[in-house]
Amino acid sequence: MGDLQRVRYQLTRFGNGFDRGHHRLPFILRALTLRLLRIPGPYTADGKGPFTRPELREHVRKVLRQSKVGTKVVVRGVHYDSPAYAVRSVKVERTKPATPLVDWVAQFVSKSPYLLGETGPPGKSDCSSTTQNAARAVYSVQLDHSAELQAKDAAHFVFFHDPADLEPDDFVFYNYGRKVWPLADHVELWVGRRPFMFWRRWTIGSRPSTSGVNYYAMNSYDASRVVTYGRLRKS
């Protein structure tokens, strides 16, 4: 997977060093405006001005939008002892997380019909045969053909319960009422965001509801049926 680059912005009280957060420009401009509410105007930006707050906001926006990455704008109030704030643009480089398990299953979307007890994909599949085959094909890890047993397999998984810790390729174990809680009766792989569908979170696996391997939006009901999450031990 290649690197994804994007320009983001940072705001800090001048002289204190820049914070480690990276935000979109509208967020930064709103934050700057809120800080300036406590500082009497008019304002200057790198010695230019004077500006009212709306004028300053527009000036900072234009400078950062039209300049190269690394541009810094220092904003001050009318009084010499007023705090100053600095805004700068930075290029954030992040590596798209590798998703070998998800990618392996994705090649069978709409091509692997569901049938309980089957051993695909390739071919017909059920939920645990899908995750079993993905782990075997990608990492040569042999899992049981059972969601319940996979959810108990501490030799091959690190289990956790906080959804904030989820990463792509993690296993999601559910109980939809076919077994006594908290035994797992279903398993899928966590996808997270999908291209052009950032407003939802997704899993991938094999369900009878869509006749086999497909993507599924994680809704509130699905979330309430999660027994545990598992991260595959790859070695």
C-alpha positions in Angstrom: 0.0 0.0 0.0 1.3 3.4 -0.9 1.7 6.5 1.3 -1.2 9.0 1.5 -0.3 12.6 1.7 -2.5 15.5 2.8 -2.0 19.0 4.0 -3.1 19.8 7.5 -2.7 22.7 9.9 -1.5 23.3 13.4 -2.3 26.0 15.9 -0.4 27.0 19.0 0.3 29.8 21.4 3.3 31.5 19.8 6.6 30.4 21.4 5.2 27.3 23.0 6.0 24.9 20.1 3.5 23.4 17.9 1.1 20.8 19.1 1.2 17.3 17.7 -2.4 17.4 16.3 -3.1 17.9 12.6 -6.4 19.4 11.6 -8.3 20.7 8.5 -8.1 24.4 7.9 -11.8 25.2 8.8 -11.3 23.6 12.2 -8.1 25.6 12.8 -9.7 28.9 11.8 -12.6 28.3 14.2 -10.2 27.5 17.0 -8.2 30.6 16.2 -11.3 32.8 16.2 -12.3 31.4 19.7 -8.9 32.3 21.1 -9.0 35.8 19.7 -12.3 36.5 21.5 -10.2 36.9 24.6 -7.8 39.3 22.9 -8.7 42.9 22.1 -8.4 43.9 18.4 -7.6 45.0 15.9 -5.1 42.3 14.9 -2.0 41.9 12.9 -0.7 38.9 11.0 3.1 38.9 10.5 3.0 42.7 10.8 0.2 43.2 8.3 -3.0 44.8 9.2 -4.8 46.0 11.1 -7.6 43.4 10.7 -10.9 42.8 12.4 -11.5 39.2 13.4 -13.4 38.3 10.2 -10.8 40.1 8.1 -8.0 38.3 9.9 -9.6 35.0 9.5 -9.9 35.5 5.8 -6.4 36.8 5.5 -4.9 33.7 7.3 -7.0 31.4 5.2 -5.7 33.0 1.9 -2.1 33.0 3.0 -2.1 29.3 4.1 -4.1 28.2 1.0 -1.9 30.0 -1.5 1.5 29.3 0.1 3.7 26.2 0.2 3.7 23.7 3.0 5.5 24.9 6.0 4.1 28.5 5.9 3.6 30.0 9.3 1.4 33.0 10.2 1.8 34.7 13.6 -1.3 36.6 14.8 -1.1 39.3 17.5 -3.6 41.6 19.2 -3.4 45.4 19.5 -1.8 45.3 23.0 1.9 44.6 23.2 1.4 42.2 26.1 -1.4 40.2 24.4 -0.6 36.6 23.7 0.2 35.7 20.1 -0.9 32.6 18.2 0.8 30.9 15.3 -0.8 28.8 12.5 1.2 26.7 10.1 0.6 24.2 7.3 2.2 20.8 7.4 2.2 17.8 5.1 1.1 14.7 7.0 2.3 11.4 5.5 0.6 8.3 6.7 0.9 4.8 5.4 -2.4 3.1 4.6 -2.6 0.1 6.9 -1.9 -3.2 5.2 -5.0 -5.4 5.1 -3.9 -8.7 3.7 -6.7 -10.7 5.3 -9.4 -8.3 4.1 -7.9 -8.1 0.7 -7.8 -11.9 0.4 -11.5 -12.2 1.4 -12.5 -9.2 -0.8 -11.6 -11.1 -4.0 -14.6 -13.4 -3.3 -17.2 -10.7 -2.7 -20.4 -11.8 -4.5 -18.6 -14.9 -5.8 -18.8 -17.2 -2.7 -22.4 -18.2 -1.9 -23.2 -18.9 1.8 -24.0 -22.5 3.0 -23.5 -23.5 6.6 -20.8 -26.1 6.9 -19.1 -25.4 3.6 -15.4 -24.9 3.4 -14.8 -22.1 1.0 -14.0 -19.6 -0.4 -13.2 -20.4 -3.1 -16.5 -22.0 -3.6 -19.4 -22.0 -1.1 -18.6 -20.7 2.4 -19.8 -19.9 5.9 -18.5 -17.3 8.3 -15.8 -19.3 10.0 -14.5 -21.1 6.9 -14.0 -17.6 5.3 -11.8 -16.4 8.2 -10.2 -19.8 8.5 -9.1 -19.8 4.8 -7.9 -16.2 4.9 -5.7 -16.9 7.9 -4.3 -20.1 6.3 -3.7 -18.5 2.9 -2.1 -15.3 4.2 -0.2 -16.4 7.3 -0.2 -20.2 7.2 -2.2 -20.1 10.5 -4.6 -23.0 11.0 -7.8 -22.0 12.7 -10.8 -24.1 13.7 -13.8 -24.2 11.4 -16.0 -22.7 14.1 -16.7 -19.1 15.2 -17.1 -20.3 18.8 -13.7 -22.1 18.8 -11.9 -19.3 17.1 -13.2 -16.9 19.8 -11.6 -19.1 22.4 -8.3 -19.7 20.6 -5.9 -17.7 22.8 -3.0 -19.5 21.1 -3.7 -17.7 17.8 -5.4 -14.5 19.0 -4.9 -11.6 21.3 -8.5 -10.7 22.5 -9.7 -7.2 23.5 -13.1 -5.5 24.0 -12.6 -1.8 23.3 -13.7 -0.9 19.8 -11.4 2.1 19.8 -8.5 -0.4 19.5 -9.8 -2.0 16.3 -7.5 -2.1 13.3 -8.2 -3.5 9.8 -7.8 -7.3 9.7 -9.0 -7.8 13.3 -11.6 -10.5 13.9 -15.0 -9.5 15.2 -16.9 -12.2 17.0 -20.7 -12.0 17.5 -23.5 -13.7 19.2 -26.8 -13.4 17.3 -28.7 -15.7 19.6 -28.0 -19.0 18.1 -25.8 -20.0 21.1 -25.9 -19.1 24.8 -24.2 -15.8 25.5 -21.2 -15.2 25.4 -20.4 -18.0 23.0 -19.7 -16.7 19.5 -21.9 -17.9 16.7 -20.6 -15.6 13.9 -17.2 -14.1 12.9 -16.1 -11.4 10.4 -13.1 -9.3 9.7 -12.9 -5.6 10.6 -12.5 -3.3 7.6 -13.0 0.1 9.1 -13.5 2.8 6.5 -14.0 2.0 2.8 -13.2 4.4 0.0 -16.0 6.8 -0.7 -17.9 5.4 2.3 -16.1 7.1 5.1 -19.3 7.9 7.1 -19.7 4.2 8.1 -17.6 1.5 9.5 -17.5 -1.9 7.7 -16.8 -5.6 8.2 -16.3 -8.3 5.6 -17.3 -11.9 5.8 -19.8 -14.5 4.8 -23.5 -14.2 5.9 -26.6 -15.9 4.7 -28.4 -12.5 4.5 -26.5 -11.6 1.4 -26.0 -15.1 0.1 -22.3 -15.2 0.9 -19.1 -13.1 1.1 -19.7 -9.3 1.2 -19.1 -6.1 3.0 -21.4 -5.2 5.9 -22.0 -1.8 7.6 -21.6 -2.0 11.3 -24.9 -0.8 12.8 -25.9 -0.3 16.4 -27.5 -3.8 16.6 -24.4 -5.5 15.3 -22.3 -3.6 17.8 -24.6 -4.8 20.6 -24.0 -8.4 19.6 -20.2 -8.3 19.7 -18.7 -10.8 22.1 -15.1 -9.9 21.7 -12.5 -8.7 19.2 -9.4 -10.7 18.3 -6.1 -9.8 16.7 -4.4 -12.7 14.9 -0.9 -13.7 16.2 1.1 -13.9 13.0 4.1 -15.7 14.4 
